């Protein structure tokens, strides 16, 4: 993140354009730490494949028929 103004910050990703992104920011207000997150943002509109899990590890994922 790069400061660009009075309390304004910009973030960017170098390299290949990601299919989606989510931003999470940690902040402290009145002495209490907290997090703020955006919803997942689809920026390429690529086809989405629905998959189901056959276990807890990603290599066990399979496409739904």
Buried (B, 14 or more C-beta within 10 A) or exposed (E): EEEEEEEEEEEEEEEEEEEEEEEEEEEEEEEEEEEEEEEEEEEEEEEEEEEEEEEEEEEEEEEEE
